[in-house]
Amino acid sequence: MVETAPVRLDSAKTTATTHPHRVVIVGGGFGGLYAAQSFKGSPVEVTLVDRRNFHLFQPLLYQVAIGGLSPGDIASPLRSVLKRQKNTQVLLGEMTDIDADQQVLHLKDGDTLPYDSLILATGSAHHYFGNDHWESLAPSIKTIEDALEVRRRIFLAFEKAELEPDPDIRAALLTFVVVGAGPTGVELAGAIADLAYNTLKKDFRSIDPTQTRIILVEGMDRVLPPFDPSLSKRAAEDLERLGIHVRTKTFVTALEEDKVTVKSGDAEETIRAHTVLWAAGVRASSLGKVVAEKTGAPSDRAGRIMVEPDFSVPNHPNIFVIGDLAHYAHQGERPLPGVAPVAMQGGKYVARVIRDRLNNQSTPAFTYTDSGSLAIIGRSSAVVDLNWIKFTGFSAWIIWALVHVMFLIEFDNKIIVMTQWMWNFFTRNQGARLITGRDVIKSDSAFMKQ
């Protein structure tokens, strides 16, 4: 096994004789949290900085967006998670700049934070491919606020359709376009279908929710492009069976408040739809640009920092970048994907690198262990690729549910989510169907008049 040479981390500016080795972690997502937990019992001083006070289980955000779960079901306070780790401090703050020579972070409130080792795990943001003005018209789901806004738009569409006398406007209100047929887009489209065709079908008197039209748009030639073609085919069949219109090799060319224009080949079509949801791509957080400018590190087109085999930044061995912010191209033909397992394993590995260096030991090269991919299609339907076996249907759905519950951080979240899913499965009732926000009816009056 290839090993990396040890690099001493105790500089002239910060020595072990004055204080323990200071590890600063920016970002409390999967990568940052797993790195922090890996330092438990180590003779280091860990500071975890995040602009939120909680860890968010992003893979289940879409369930908040369709009213299946509440935000608190998939979020865990960082202080609660790390409260028994005495060498770790949690700070609420946002990194805005870095002085790599002086080994100091600058925070948004004006404070500075010195470090000996720095781990950056700030994740990713929406990617509208040069059309950032579409964000207000087609929200994505990366934060709790995003999920609540999507939930608001979905349920308001049904409420407005109930009041709308014009059949054409009512049809547009009951038309949902999901852009992007990766796992998030597929899961979101399937969840909206289950919501409209099952949960809500008896809730209204003037409209028939089963007449809802759901269109899934994908630029590639198949849904779930990262999956095996056989699973993509099965997923497309299941989506069609749910009543979802799948449009592959189709791109969005224009977007307005009540319509979306798509192009497939030479054919262009305008679809009347009041609700468009974006799941087409992600890019590195804005911090990637700051790090690239201040350290001279190269970055890719998505803004990810191109890291060394040990996740360190070139020419800065004590600065590490992990998770969605990292472009790791040292294993396989393509960079490692921006998925939770990569961030988790990367966080644990970097913690080991730092501990080994402090002991003047070398660390074996990082090897990502790919346990497989999963995506839920709808009620009792999913696709699972465990590399050594592939399967679909109800058994795949059970595996998907168990895996997601297992990776929730706190035990009470596991119990709550499992109980909620069981209740939803047998009753077909999504209990968190709340439209939130101040002056909901007043603020959307213009929308009602379109």
ZAMARGU-4260 file (C-alpha; in steps of 0.2 Angstrom, whole numbers, plus 5000, padded with zeros to 4 digits):
<rodrens>
0) 5000/5000/5000 | 5007/5017/4996 | 5011/5028/5010 | 5012/5047/5012 | 5028/5055/5020
5) 5024/5062/5037 | 5024/5081/5038 | 5027/5090/5054 | 5013/5102/5059 | 5020/5111/5074
10) 5027/5127/5066 | 5038/5140/5074 | 5022/5151/5077 | 5012/5138/5086 | 5021/5124/5096
15) 5015/5111/5107 | 5024/5119/5122 | 5012/5133/5122 | 4995/5124/5118 | 4988/5108/5111
20) 4988/5107/5092 | 4974/5117/5086 | 4962/5109/5073 | 4949/5121/5065 | 4935/5113/5055
25) 4924/5124/5045 | 4907/5116/5041 | 4896/5104/5051 | 4890/5093/5037 | 4895/5075/5035
30) 4913/5078/5031 | 4916/5091/5045 | 4906/5082/5058 | 4914/5065/5055 | 4931/5073/5056
35) 4927/5081/5072 | 4921/5065/5080 | 4936/5056/5074 | 4947/5067/5086 | 4938/5061/5101
40) 4951/5057/5114 | 4965/5064/5104 | 4978/5077/5111 | 4972/5091/5100 | 4961/5106/5102
45) 4946/5105/5090 | 4935/5120/5085 | 4920/5117/5073 | 4914/5132/5065 | 4897/5133/5056
50) 4885/5146/5051 | 4871/5135/5057 | 4870/5127/5074 | 4864/5110/5068 | 4870/5096/5057
55) 4857/5093/5043 | 4854/5076/5035 | 4852/5083/5017 | 4847/5066/5008 | 4830/5067/5017
60) 4827/5086/5014 | 4815/5082/4999 | 4804/5073/5012 | 4802/5090/5022 | 4798/5098/5005
65) 4783/5086/5002 | 4777/5087/5020 | 4782/5069/5025 | 4794/5075/5039 | 4797/5090/5049
70) 4814/5099/5049 | 4818/5094/5066 | 4817/5076/5062 | 4832/5077/5051 | 4843/5090/5060
75) 4854/5088/5075 | 4861/5102/5086 | 4880/5101/5084 | 4883/5105/5102 | 4872/5091/5107
80) 4881/5079/5096 | 4898/5084/5102 | 4894/5088/5120 | 4903/5073/5127 | 4919/5077/5117
85) 4928/5088/5129 | 4942/5093/5117 | 4930/5100/5105 | 4922/5118/5104 | 4907/5123/5093
90) 4906/5140/5086 | 4892/5149/5077 | 4901/5159/5063 | 4904/5160/5045 | 4921/5160/5037
95) 4924/5174/5025 | 4943/5174/5022 | 4959/5165/5026 | 4977/5171/5029 | 4987/5155/5024
100) 5004/5162/5029 | 4998/5168/5046 | 4987/5153/5048 | 4972/5163/5053 | 4954/5162/5048
105) 4943/5178/5046 | 4925/5177/5051 | 4910/5187/5046 | 4908/5196/5062 | 4925/5202/5062
110) 4933/5189/5073 | 4949/5179/5069 | 4953/5161/5073 | 4970/5154/5072 | 4974/5136/5067
115) 4988/5124/5066 | 4978/5112/5055 | 4963/5117/5045 | 4949/5106/5037 | 4937/5115/5025
120) 4920/5105/5022 | 4908/5119/5017 | 4899/5108/5004 | 4890/5114/4989 | 4877/5126/4982
125) 4864/5126/4968 | 4870/5127/4950 | 4860/5135/4937 | 4873/5135/4923 | 4874/5153/4921
130) 4856/5157/4924 | 4857/5162/4942 | 4841/5173/4940 | 4831/5157/4938 | 4834/5153/4957
135) 4819/5163/4962 | 4808/5155/4949 | 4814/5137/4952 | 4821/5134/4969 | 4832/5119/4973
140) 4834/5110/4989 | 4850/5112/4999 | 4844/5120/5015 | 4830/5119/5027 | 4824/5136/5021
145) 4824/5129/5003 | 4814/5114/5008 | 4801/5124/5017 | 4800/5136/5002 | 4797/5121/4990
150) 4784/5114/5002 | 4775/5131/5003 | 4775/5132/4984 | 4769/5114/4982 | 4754/5115/4994
155) 4750/5133/4989 | 4748/5127/4971 | 4734/5115/4976 | 4726/5128/4987 | 4725/5141/4973
160) 4719/5128/4961 | 4704/5125/4972 | 4700/5143/4971 | 4703/5146/4953 | 4688/5146/4941
165) 4698/5147/4925 | 4702/5129/4919 | 4718/5134/4910 | 4725/5142/4925 | 4720/5128/4936
170) 4729/5116/4925 | 4745/5126/4926 | 4743/5127/4944 | 4742/5108/4945 | 4757/5106/4933
175) 4774/5103/4942 | 4791/5102/4932 | 4806/5095/4940 | 4822/5099/4931 | 4836/5086/4933
180) 4833/5067/4935 | 4847/5062/4946 | 4843/5054/4963 | 4836/5071/4970 | 4825/5074/4955
185) 4819/5057/4954 | 4815/5056/4973 | 4806/5073/4972 | 4795/5069/4957 | 4790/5052/4964
190) 4786/5060/4981 | 4775/5073/4973 | 4766/5060/4963 | 4762/5050/4979 | 4756/5066/4987
195) 4745/5071/4973 | 4738/5054/4968 | 4736/5046/4985 | 4738/5058/5000 | 4728/5073/4993
200) 4715/5064/4982 | 4701/5066/4994 | 4706/5082/5002 | 4698/5095/4990 | 4681/5098/4983
205) 4683/5109/4968 | 4698/5100/4960 | 4704/5082/4958 | 4722/5081/4963 | 4724/5065/4953
210) 4723/5076/4938 | 4740/5083/4943 | 4753/5083/4929 | 4771/5080/4934 | 4785/5082/4921
215) 4803/5076/4925 | 4816/5084/4913 | 4833/5077/4910 | 4847/5083/4898 | 4855/5066/4898
220) 4848/5051/4888 | 4842/5042/4904 | 4836/5045/4922 | 4848/5042/4936 | 4864/5044/4924
225) 4876/5038/4938 | 4867/5022/4940 | 4869/5006/4929 | 4859/5007/4913 | 4848/4993/4918
230) 4843/5002/4934 | 4840/5018/4925 | 4828/5009/4913 | 4818/5001/4928 | 4818/5018/4937
235) 4810/5026/4921 | 4797/5012/4920 | 4792/5015/4938 | 4791/5034/4936 | 4780/5032/4921
240) 4769/5019/4930 | 4767/5032/4944 | 4760/5044/4931 | 4776/5055/4929 | 4780/5061/4911
245) 4799/5058/4909 | 4808/5069/4896 | 4826/5064/4893 | 4838/5073/4881 | 4828/5089/4885
250) 4835/5105/4891 | 4827/5121/4899 | 4830/5136/4888 | 4819/5149/4897 | 4809/5151/4913
255) 4796/5163/4918 | 4784/5164/4933 | 4770/5153/4925 | 4779/5144/4911 | 4795/5135/4906
260) 4802/5132/4889 | 4811/5116/4885 | 4821/5110/4870 | 4823/5092/4864 | 4833/5091/4848
265) 4826/5104/4836 | 4809/5104/4844 | 4805/5118/4857 | 4790/5117/4869 | 4782/5129/4881
270) 4774/5121/4896 | 4762/5131/4907 | 4767/5127/4925 | 4767/5138/4941 | 4779/5126/4950
275) 4796/5122/4944 | 4809/5114/4955 | 4827/5113/4951 | 4838/5097/4954 | 4849/5098/4939
280) 4866/5102/4947 | 4877/5108/4961 | 4893/5118/4962 | 4906/5121/4976 | 4901/5133/4990
285) 4908/5151/4987 | 4922/5148/4999 | 4930/5138/4986 | 4934/5154/4976 | 4941/5162/4992
290) 4953/5147/4995 | 4959/5146/4977 | 4963/5165/4977 | 4972/5165/4994 | 4981/5149/4993
295) 4984/5148/4974 | 4976/5131/4973 | 4969/5126/4956 | 4950/5123/4955 | 4938/5115/4942
300) 4924/5122/4933 | 4912/5119/4947 | 4923/5128/4959 | 4930/5113/4968 | 4948/5114/4975
305) 4959/5101/4967 | 4967/5093/4981 | 4983/5081/4984 | 4981/5063/4988 | 4979/5066/5006
310) 4966/5080/5003 | 4978/5094/5007 | 4979/5110/4997 | 4994/5110/4985 | 5009/5119/4994
315) 4999/5120/5010 | 5000/5103/5019 | 4991/5109/5034 | 4975/5115/5025 | 4963/5101/5020
320) 4948/5101/5009 | 4935/5087/5009 | 4917/5083/5004 | 4908/5093/4990 | 4921/5106/4990
325) 4935/5094/4985 | 4940/5088/4968 | 4949/5072/4972 | 4956/5064/4956 | 4968/5051/4963
330) 4957/5036/4963 | 4949/5030/4947 | 4946/5039/4930 | 4935/5052/4937 | 4935/5063/4953
335) 4926/5056/4968 | 4907/5060/4967 | 4900/5073/4979 | 4890/5061/4990 | 4889/5059/5009
340) 4899/5043/5010 | 4914/5051/5001 | 4913/5066/5014 | 4911/5054/5029 | 4926/5044/5024
345) 4936/5059/5019 | 4933/5067/5036 | 4939/5051/5045 | 4954/5050/5034 | 4960/5068/5036
350) 4958/5066/5055 | 4970/5051/5054 | 4982/5060/5044 | 4983/5074/5056 | 4985/5062/5071
355) 4999/5052/5062 | 5008/5068/5057 | 5008/5074/5076 | 5016/5057/5080 | 5028/5059/5065
360) 5021/5044/5057 | 5016/5041/5039 | 4998/5037/5033 | 4992/5025/5020 | 4985/5032/5005
365) 4966/5036/5005 | 4955/5023/4997 | 4937/5027/4995 | 4926/5012/4998 | 4911/5013/4987
370) 4897/5003/4995 | 4884/5006/4982 | 4870/5018/4976 | 4852/5020/4981 | 4837/5030/4975
375) 4819/5029/4980 | 4806/5030/4965 | 4790/5031/4975 | 4780/5022/4988 | 4787/5004/4989
380) 4799/5006/4974 | 4817/5010/4974 | 4833/5005/4965 | 4849/4999/4974 | 4866/4995/4967
385) 4878/4987/4979 | 4891/4984/4966 | 4890/4965/4969 | 4871/4964/4967 | 4858/4975/4959
390) 4839/4975/4963 | 4823/4985/4963 | 4806/4986/4970 | 4800/4984/4988 | 4815/4975/4994
395) 4826/4989/4987 | 4814/5002/4996 | 4817/4993/5012 | 4836/4994/5010 | 4835/5012/5006
400) 4824/5016/5021 | 4836/5006/5033 | 4852/5014/5026 | 4845/5032/5028 | 4839/5029/5045
405) 4856/5021/5050 | 4865/5036/5045 | 4854/5049/5054 | 4866/5056/5068 | 4855/5055/5084
410) 4846/5040/5090 | 4830/5050/5093 | 4830/5055/5075 | 4831/5037/5070 | 4816/5032/5080
415) 4805/5048/5075 | 4809/5045/5056 | 4806/5027/5057 | 4789/5029/5066 | 4784/5043/5055
420) 4788/5033/5039 | 4778/5018/5046 | 4763/5029/5050 | 4764/5037/5032 | 4765/5020/5024
425) 4750/5013/5032 | 4739/5029/5032 | 4746/5037/5016 | 4745/5053/5027 | 4759/5066/5026
430) 4758/5075/5043 | 4769/5090/5040 | 4758/5098/5026 | 4760/5116/5033 | 4761/5131/5023
435) 4772/5143/5032 | 4777/5161/5031 | 4770/5178/5035 | 4754/5184/5026 | 4754/5169/5015
440) 4738/5173/5006 | 4742/5192/5004 | 4759/5189/4998 | 4753/5178/4984 | 4738/5188/4978
445) 4747/5193/4962 | 4751/5174/4959 | 4732/5171/4961 | 4728/5184/4947 | 4739/5177/4934
</rodrens>
